[in-house]
Amino acid sequence: MDANKRQRYENISIELTRLVGGKDNIQGVAHCATRLRIVLKDNDLADLKAIEDVDLAKGVFVAGDQVQIIFGAGLVNDVYQVFAEHNHMKNMSLSDLKTEANKKMNPLQRIVKALSDVFVDIMPGILAAALLTGLSGVLGNLDFVVQMTLYMELTD
């Protein structure tokens, strides 16, 4: 990364750190393919509207306990690197970040999340079973479909 880009990303990091409530408010940071993900101790300290106007940011939203800032593919890697170094939080994975976010949940929220995680994993199986049941029902009534088709042809 050249010096001009690094300086630009450093300025972005300084501004983002200020807008999320300072270094002390940052609990964890990671990134995915397009977004910088930040878990804050107190989301109310973040100025989401102002974050939208940060240089190179394409959008911002809160998903669960994460503030997610959209930078785009490729760019987010460089911004993350400089932001993480600036805030002394290098090399957090997405699972580490989720673990940090889960620490903010109360016991009831943790139970609901655990149950929902189970259903997310088995949802494709449930959908496949429902589709097969419907297909089985249609094929089981194939005689009815054939008889209705013949009846329609005879009445024309």
C-alpha positions in Angstrom: 0.0 0.0 0.0 1.5 3.3 -1.0 1.9 6.2 1.4 -1.0 8.3 0.0 -3.5 5.4 0.4 -2.2 4.6 3.9 -2.6 8.2 4.9 -6.1 8.3 3.5 -7.0 5.1 5.4 -5.4 6.5 8.6 -7.6 9.6 8.3 -10.7 7.3 7.8 -9.6 5.3 10.9 -9.2 8.4 13.0 -12.6 9.7 12.0 -14.4 6.4 12.4 -12.9 5.9 15.8 -14.2 9.3 16.9 -17.6 8.6 15.4 -18.1 5.3 17.1 -17.4 6.7 20.5 -13.7 6.4 20.8 -11.3 3.5 21.3 -12.7 2.6 24.7 -16.1 2.0 23.1 -14.8 -0.5 20.5 -15.2 -4.1 21.7 -14.1 -5.8 18.5 -13.5 -5.3 14.8 -13.4 -7.7 11.8 -14.4 -7.6 8.2 -16.2 -9.6 5.6 -16.0 -9.3 1.8 -17.4 -5.8 1.6 -18.1 -4.5 5.1 -16.1 -3.4 8.1 -17.8 -4.9 11.2 -17.4 -3.2 14.6 -18.9 -4.4 17.9 -19.3 -1.5 20.3 -19.8 -1.5 24.0 -22.5 1.1 23.6 -24.1 1.5 20.2 -25.8 4.7 21.4 -22.4 6.5 21.4 -22.0 5.9 17.6 -23.1 8.7 15.2 -24.4 6.5 12.3 -25.6 9.5 10.2 -22.1 11.0 10.3 -20.5 7.6 9.6 -22.4 7.6 6.3 -20.4 10.7 5.2 -16.9 9.2 6.0 -14.6 9.1 3.0 -15.1 6.0 0.8 -18.0 4.7 3.0 -20.9 3.6 0.8 -23.3 3.0 3.7 -23.8 2.0 7.3 -26.3 0.0 9.3 -26.6 -2.0 12.5 -27.1 -5.7 12.2 -27.5 -7.5 15.6 -24.9 -6.0 17.8 -22.6 -5.0 14.9 -22.1 -1.6 13.2 -21.4 -2.5 9.6 -19.8 0.0 7.3 -19.9 -0.8 3.6 -16.6 -0.1 1.8 -16.7 -2.6 -1.0 -14.7 -5.6 -2.1 -10.9 -5.2 -1.8 -11.1 -1.7 -0.3 -12.5 -3.1 3.0 -9.3 -5.2 3.4 -7.0 -2.2 3.4 -9.3 0.0 5.5 -9.7 -2.9 8.1 -5.9 -3.3 8.3 -5.3 0.3 9.1 -8.3 0.7 11.4 -7.4 -2.5 13.4 -3.8 -1.3 13.8 -5.0 2.2 14.8 -7.2 0.6 17.5 -4.8 -2.2 18.5 -7.3 -4.9 17.5 -5.5 -6.8 14.7 -6.4 -10.3 13.4 -10.0 -10.8 14.8 -12.0 -13.3 12.8 -15.7 -13.0 12.2 -16.3 -15.8 14.7 -14.2 -13.9 17.3 -16.3 -10.8 16.6 -19.6 -12.8 17.0 -18.3 -14.1 20.4 -17.6 -10.5 21.5 -21.1 -9.5 20.3 -22.7 -12.4 22.3 -21.1 -11.1 25.5 -23.5 -8.2 25.4 -26.5 -10.4 25.4 -28.5 -11.3 28.5 -29.3 -15.0 29.2 -32.7 -14.9 27.5 -31.2 -13.4 24.3 -28.4 -16.1 24.4 -31.0 -18.9 24.6 -33.1 -17.5 21.8 -29.9 -17.0 19.6 -28.8 -20.6 20.3 -32.3 -21.9 19.3 -32.4 -19.8 16.2 -28.9 -20.9 15.2 -30.1 -24.5 15.3 -33.1 -23.7 13.1 -31.0 -21.8 10.6 -28.8 -24.9 10.1 -31.8 -27.3 9.6 -34.0 -24.9 7.5 -32.8 -26.3 4.1 -33.8 -29.8 5.3 -37.3 -28.6 6.4 -37.8 -26.8 3.1 -36.8 -29.9 1.1 -39.1 -32.1 3.1 -42.0 -29.6 2.5 -41.3 -29.6 -1.3 -41.2 -33.4 -1.4 -44.4 -33.7 0.6 -46.1 -31.4 -1.9 -44.7 -33.2 -4.9 -45.8 -36.5 -3.3 -49.3 -35.2 -2.8 -49.6 -34.1 -6.5 -48.2 -37.4 -7.8 -50.5 -39.3 -5.4 -53.5 -37.6 -7.0 -52.3 -38.1 -10.5 -55.4 -40.2 -11.4 -57.5 -37.2 -10.4 -55.5 -34.9 -12.7 -55.8 -37.3 -15.6 -59.5 -37.7 -15.1 -60.0 -34.0 -14.9 -58.1 -33.5 -18.1 -60.2 -36.1 -19.9 -63.4 -34.6 -18.5 -62.3 -31.1 -19.8 -61.5 -32.5 -23.2 -64.9 -34.3 -23.4 -66.9 -31.2 -22.4 -65.2 -29.0 -25.1 
